[in-house]
Amino acid sequence: MQEERKSLGGALVEVFDAGVTLVKSEIRALLRQVTNVIKAKGVGVVLLLASVGPLLMGLVFLILAVFYLLMRLGLGAWVAALIIALLGFILTGVLVMLGLRRLSAEIPHDEPERRRPDQLTEDERLEAEYQAEQAAQARASASSANSLSSANSASSASVRPATGTTAAVAGSAAGRVEGTVTFPMPLTEDRTETLPVYGTNPDNSQPAHGGSVDDFQVFNEGGDSAEHQQRRHPKKHDPNIQHPVVLKDQPGIDVSTKPTFQEDMKKEGY
């Protein structure tokens, strides 16, 4: 019993360890994916944000250049400011191009590459062969079932006679009767089949139900009903049926509906 408890506890510990390992692996994969996204997209975002500084600087110097141009109408400070503004615009364009290129880059996935069949291990190869055999057996069983159903339908169509076929049926109480068969029925080689004939017994009684034919409400050839036949031929007394007889002079039990609870209470002293 202790060994069983130990084995059960060990199994629980192993299951818990496996769950913890699975959770750790999932968290590690998620962190790796987030890191890849940051590396691929974050650098581009940083470059785009960094391009804002030179752009603002270029705008400032452009404004200064225009300002000095309007103030002095010379070729001194405004030319230098204009050159600085143009360099700022060029740097901004380069940073924007680099950022857009990094944003359009694909995110690398750490999925294992599919190995070729010659690089599979022994267990993987056996598993692949087993799955292929199971699939082949399933296809073979499906094809055999379809062929068997088609063969059965063809055989039943060849054996089943057409509706309305005239066949001769030989009975035990009759000689040979010809009629029309309105339902499919198997026939022998000579197209005859022996069927049981249910008739009356020599004493005019039904073997299936018992009793006389007159017990059923049917009409005979003369048109008389079973009720008329019963009046003409009354039934005999059945000894199994007993009719109780009550004599008037026998003493009985008096039954009264008058309430007596008041007298009973007086007797009890209430």
NORVENJO-V63070 format. One line per field, one symbol per residue. burial: I if it has 24 or more other C-alpha atoms within 12 Angstrom, else O. A space follows every 10 residues. Layout:
BEGIN
burial = ???
END
This chain:
BEGIN
burial = OOOOOOOOOO OOOOOOOOOO OOOOOOOOOO OOOOOOOOOI IOIIIOIIOO IOOIIOIIIO IIOIIOOOOO OOOOOOOIOO IIOIIIOIIO IIOOIIOIIO OIOOOOOOOO OOOOOOOOOO OOOOOOOOOO OOOOOOOOOO OOOOOOOOOO OOOOOOOOOO OOOOOOIOIO OOOOOOOOOO OOOOOOOOOO OOOOOOOOOO OOOOOOOOOO OOIIOOOOOO OOOOOOOOOO OOOOOOOOOO OOOOOOOOOO OOOOOOOOOO OOOOOOOOOO
END
